[in-house]
Amino acid sequence: MRAIPRCFIFAFMTMTVMLCMSVSSAAQVSVGITVAFAPPDLPVYEQPICPQEGYIWTPGYWAYDPDFGDYYWVPGTWVMAPEVGFLWTPGYWAWGGSGFVFYEGFWGPVVGFYGGVNYGYGYFGHGYEGGRWEGQRFLYNRAVNNVDVTIIHNVYEAPVHIRNAPRVSYNGGNGGINERPRPEEEAAARARHLPPVPDQRQHVQAARSNPQLRASENRGKPPVAATPKPGAFNERGVVPAREAGALHHPAAENAGRGNAGRGNAGPGNNPSRAGAVHPNELPPPERPGPPNTGNPKQDQKYQKQQDKLFTQQEKDRQKLQQQQEKEHQQLTRQNADEARKQQVEQRHQQQTEHLSQRQSQQQQRMQEI
């Protein structure tokens, strides 16, 4: 029997790995954290002018920052398509039974499901009516896109039916959009697609680090609603929101669902901690007794890991406590009204609950080692 050349073995292994990667990519639908209360409604804003040919519009949306227990606005922006023929499927929020879950957007040859959310500018709930690919060129529909025809010539004009829909930004749940994916949209999620490009990732991080884009600060009306390019928050062409989107407060959301989203967002929740508003109201973390496996070295290593985790968790609690105390002092200096104080306290409770849940999960993982 003749031996198989190494080059053929290597080629076969490479093809196998690439096939596995493509199958994994095709089935991937990214899901984010669970949030107890609904994201704000979508604000009203104008679309910046398209910077140049090849850019495709990606609408703005509300993301969530667990460190602040608050939603923040990710401005809509024009993004260069990663491949010829690819279109953008926006991300969306959906009620998951115990809270709201975010499904991340993706690039692909067919637009998938985005919750039936009416993001505008071609994304009216299903599909995309803002343009199409013809060969190597992307053609822009001037009926819904802000395009300078003296710079971009590959345009057309096709009227679209823009329904006067509410600006709700989530699917399902109390008051959410009642839409389900169509067969072709389900197929798009299973087909080959790409995650957000690096420019989009950086755009999100820039939005997250901007306090003015948090819902508690801008009251649903972000000062930077859309940008001409990713991350260009301070450049010419940035547009603010014209109208605010309604906020959905944690207390009202939880009352309407029997507190379905509180204390049940993930494993490791301790009901005795659910009522804590600030970290100093949490019970001290339970430190397990010294291990006794019969292997002194292993026991010593495990004890060091436990001590390190306990120290880090205590630092995290103190850091959050100091941050919340600083916000209390700001409220006092600003002579904030009761409604504002109550909103901050609700956000503090969310932050404290997330901290408690995260630390409980860390302790459980440590015990499973």
C-alpha positions in Angstrom: 0.0 0.0 0.0 1.5 3.3 -1.0 1.9 6.0 1.6 -0.1 9.2 1.3 2.1 12.2 0.7 2.2 14.7 3.6 1.2 17.6 1.3 -2.2 15.8 0.6 -2.7 15.1 4.3 -2.0 18.8 5.1 -4.3 20.0 2.4 -7.1 17.7 3.6 -6.7 18.9 7.2 -6.8 22.5 6.0 -10.0 22.0 4.0 -11.6 20.2 6.9 -10.8 23.1 9.3 -12.1 25.7 6.8 -15.3 23.7 6.3 -15.9 23.5 10.0 -15.3 27.2 10.3 -17.7 28.0 7.5 -20.4 25.8 9.0 -20.0 27.4 12.4 -20.1 30.9 10.9 -23.3 30.0 9.0 -25.1 28.9 12.1 -23.9 31.7 14.3 -26.4 34.2 15.7 -24.8 36.3 18.5 -26.9 36.8 21.6 -26.0 39.4 24.2 -26.9 39.8 27.9 -30.4 39.7 29.3 -31.8 43.0 30.5 -34.8 43.3 32.9 -36.4 46.4 31.2 -37.1 47.4 27.6 -34.8 49.6 25.6 -36.1 53.1 24.8 -38.0 53.8 21.6 -36.0 54.9 18.6 -35.3 58.7 18.4 -36.1 60.6 15.2 -33.0 61.9 13.3 -31.9 62.8 9.8 -29.5 60.6 7.8 -26.0 62.1 7.1 -25.0 62.3 3.5 -23.3 59.2 2.1 -19.5 59.9 2.2 -18.6 57.9 -1.0 -19.5 54.9 -3.2 -19.5 51.5 -1.5 -20.7 52.7 1.9 -24.0 51.1 3.2 -26.2 52.6 5.8 -26.3 50.9 9.2 -29.1 52.3 11.4 -28.6 53.5 15.0 -29.8 51.4 17.9 -29.8 51.2 21.8 -27.2 49.0 23.3 -26.8 48.2 27.0 -23.9 48.7 29.4 -24.2 46.5 32.5 -21.5 48.5 34.3 -23.9 51.5 34.4 -27.1 49.6 34.3 -28.2 51.8 31.4 -28.9 51.8 27.7 -26.7 53.9 25.4 -27.3 55.1 21.8 -25.1 53.7 19.1 -25.4 56.3 16.3 -26.4 55.3 12.8 -23.5 55.5 10.4 -22.3 54.7 6.9 -20.0 51.6 6.7 -18.0 50.2 3.9 -19.3 46.8 2.9 -16.8 44.1 3.8 -17.5 42.2 0.5 -19.1 42.9 -2.8 -22.7 41.8 -2.7 -23.0 41.9 1.1 -25.8 43.8 2.9 -26.3 44.7 6.5 -28.8 43.0 8.8 -29.4 45.3 11.8 -29.3 43.9 15.4 -32.4 44.0 17.5 -33.8 43.4 21.0 -36.4 40.7 21.7 -38.2 39.6 24.8 -36.7 36.2 25.9 -39.1 35.2 28.6 -37.2 36.6 31.6 -35.8 39.7 30.1 -34.7 41.4 26.8 -32.0 39.8 24.7 -29.9 41.5 22.0 -29.3 39.7 18.7 -26.3 41.1 17.0 -26.4 42.3 13.4 -24.4 40.7 10.6 -23.3 41.1 7.0 -24.4 38.7 4.3 -25.7 38.4 0.7 -29.3 38.4 2.0 -30.9 40.6 4.7 -32.0 38.5 7.6 -34.6 39.1 10.4 -34.2 42.2 12.5 -37.2 41.9 14.7 -39.6 43.7 12.5 -38.2 47.0 13.9 -38.8 50.0 11.7 -35.3 51.6 11.7 -36.1 53.8 8.7 -33.9 54.7 5.7 -34.6 51.4 3.9 -35.0 49.2 7.0 -38.8 49.3 7.4 -39.2 46.0 9.3 -38.3 43.3 6.7 -35.5 43.4 4.1 -33.7 46.5 2.8 -35.2 49.0 0.3 -32.3 51.5 0.4 -30.3 50.0 -2.5 -29.1 46.9 -4.3 -26.0 45.4 -5.8 -25.5 45.1 -9.6 -22.3 43.3 -10.3 -19.5 45.1 -8.6 -21.4 48.3 -7.9 -23.9 49.2 -5.2 -26.8 51.3 -6.5 -28.5 53.7 -4.0 -32.2 54.4 -3.9 -32.5 58.2 -3.6 -36.1 57.8 -2.3 -34.7 56.8 1.1 -31.0 57.7 1.1 -29.2 61.0 1.4 -26.8 60.8 -1.6 -25.0 63.6 -3.5 -25.4 62.7 -7.1 -22.5 65.0 -8.1 -20.2 62.5 -6.3 -22.1 59.2 -6.6 -23.7 58.5 -10.0 -24.9 54.9 -9.5 -28.3 55.8 -8.1 -32.0 55.1 -8.9 -35.3 56.2 -7.4 -37.9 53.7 -6.4 -40.8 54.9 -4.2 -41.3 52.8 -1.1 -44.3 52.4 1.2 -43.2 53.9 4.5 -45.7 52.8 7.2 -46.4 55.2 10.0 -45.3 52.7 12.6 -44.5 53.4 16.3 -40.8 53.8 17.1 -40.7 50.7 19.4 -37.2 49.2 19.3 -37.9 45.6 20.4 -39.7 42.5 19.4 -42.2 40.6 21.6 -43.0 41.2 25.3 -45.3 43.9 26.6 -45.8 46.5 23.9 -43.2 45.0 21.5 -43.5 44.4 17.8 -45.4 41.3 16.9 -43.4 40.0 13.9 -41.8 36.6 13.2 -39.0 35.8 10.7 -39.9 34.8 7.2 -38.4 31.6 5.7 -35.8 33.6 3.6 -34.8 35.6 6.7 -34.3 32.4 8.7 -32.2 31.0 5.8 -30.1 34.2 5.8 -29.1 33.5 9.5 -28.0 30.0 8.6 -26.2 31.0 5.4 -22.6 32.3 5.3 -22.3 35.7 6.9 -19.8 38.0 8.6 -20.0 39.7 12.0 -19.7 43.5 12.4 -16.4 44.8 10.9 -13.7 46.3 13.2 -14.9 49.9 12.4 -18.3 49.0 13.7 -16.9 47.5 16.9 -14.8 50.6 17.5 -17.9 52.7 16.8 -19.8 50.9 19.5 -17.0 51.2 22.0 -16.8 54.9 21.4 -20.5 55.3 21.9 -20.3 53.3 25.2 -17.6 55.5 26.6 -19.5 58.7 25.8 -21.7 59.6 28.9 -23.9 61.9 26.7 -25.2 58.9 24.8 -26.6 57.1 27.9 -30.4 57.1 28.0 -30.4 58.5 31.6 -28.4 61.5 30.4 -30.0 62.3 27.1 -33.6 61.3 28.1 -33.9 59.4 24.8 -32.7 62.2 22.6 -29.0 61.6 21.9 -26.9 64.6 20.9 -25.1 62.4 18.3 -27.8 60.4 16.6 -25.9 59.6 13.4 -22.4 60.1 11.9 -21.1 60.1 8.3 -18.5 57.4 9.1 -17.9 55.1 12.1 -16.4 56.8 15.1 -16.7 60.3 13.6 -18.5 61.8 16.6 -16.9 65.2 16.4 -16.6 65.6 12.6 -18.6 67.6 10.2 -21.9 66.0 9.2 -22.8 64.6 12.6 -26.5 65.0 13.3 -28.4 65.2 16.6 -31.8 63.6 17.3 -34.9 65.8 16.4 -37.3 63.9 18.7 -36.7 61.7 21.7 -37.7 58.1 22.0 -39.8 57.2 25.1 -37.9 55.7 28.0 -39.0 52.5 29.7 -38.1 52.6 33.4 -37.2 49.4 35.3 -39.9 49.9 37.9 -42.7 50.1 35.4 -41.4 47.2 33.3 -41.0 44.9 36.3 -44.4 45.8 37.7 -46.1 45.0 34.4 -44.4 41.5 34.3 -44.6 40.5 38.0 -40.8 41.2 38.3 -40.2 38.5 35.7 -36.9 40.1 34.7 -35.6 40.7 38.2 -33.6 38.1 40.0 -34.0 35.5 37.2 -31.7 36.8 34.5 -29.1 34.1 34.9 -27.7 31.3 37.1 -26.3 31.9 40.5 -28.9 34.4 41.6 -29.5 34.7 45.4 -33.1 35.8 46.2 -31.8 37.4 49.5 -29.7 39.8 47.5 -32.5 40.9 45.1 -33.6 43.8 47.2 -30.2 45.4 47.6 -29.9 48.9 46.0 -26.2 49.5 46.7 -23.2 47.2 47.1 -22.8 47.9 50.8 -26.3 46.4 51.3 -25.3 43.1 49.9 -24.4 40.3 52.4 -20.6 39.6 52.5 -19.6 36.9 50.0 -19.5 33.4 51.4 -16.0 32.1 51.6 -15.9 28.3 51.3 -13.9 26.3 53.9 -10.4 25.2 53.2 -10.2 22.4 50.6 -9.2 19.0 51.7 -8.6 16.8 48.7 -5.7 14.9 50.1 -3.3 16.7 47.8 -1.6 19.5 49.7 -0.2 21.2 46.6 -3.6 21.2 44.9 -5.3 22.4 48.0 -2.9 25.3 48.4 -3.3 26.3 44.7 -7.1 26.3 45.1 -6.9 28.3 48.2 -4.8 31.0 46.5 -7.3 31.2 43.7 -10.1 31.6 46.2 -8.3 34.4 48.0 -7.5 36.1 44.7 -11.2 35.9 43.6 -12.4 37.2 47.0 -10.0 40.2 46.9 -11.0 41.1 43.4 -14.7 40.8 44.2 -14.3 43.1 47.2 -12.5 45.7 45.0 -15.3 45.5 42.4 -17.9 46.1 45.2 -15.9 49.1 46.6 -15.5 50.6 43.1 -19.2 50.4 42.3 -20.0 51.8 45.7 -17.7 54.8 45.2 -19.1 55.4 41.8 -22.7 55.4 43.1 -21.8 57.7 46.0 -20.3 60.1 43.5 -23.5 60.2 41.6 -25.4 60.8 44.8 -23.2 63.8 45.5 -23.9 65.1 42.0 -27.6 64.9 42.5 -27.3 66.9 45.7 -25.2 69.6 44.0 -27.8 69.8 41.2 -30.8 69.9 43.5 -32.3 67.0 41.5 -36.0 66.4 41.8 -37.5 63.2 43.2 -38.2 61.7 39.8 -34.5 62.1 38.9 -33.4 60.6 42.2 -35.7 57.7 41.8 -34.4 57.0 38.3 -30.8 57.0 39.6 -31.8 54.6 42.5 -33.4 52.2 40.0 -30.2 52.2 37.9 -28.1 51.7 41.0 -30.3 48.7 41.9 -29.8 47.2 38.4 -26.0 47.7 38.7 -25.9 46.1 42.1 -28.0 43.1 40.9 -25.7 42.6 37.9 -22.7 42.7 40.2 -24.2 40.2 42.6 -25.1 37.8 39.8 -21.7 38.1 38.2 -19.9 37.4 41.4 -22.2 34.4 42.2 -21.4 33.0 38.8 -17.7 33.5 39.4 -17.9 31.6 42.7 -19.8 28.8 41.1 -17.2 28.4 38.4 -14.5 28.4 40.9 -16.2 25.5 42.8 -16.5 23.5 39.6 -12.8 23.6 39.0 
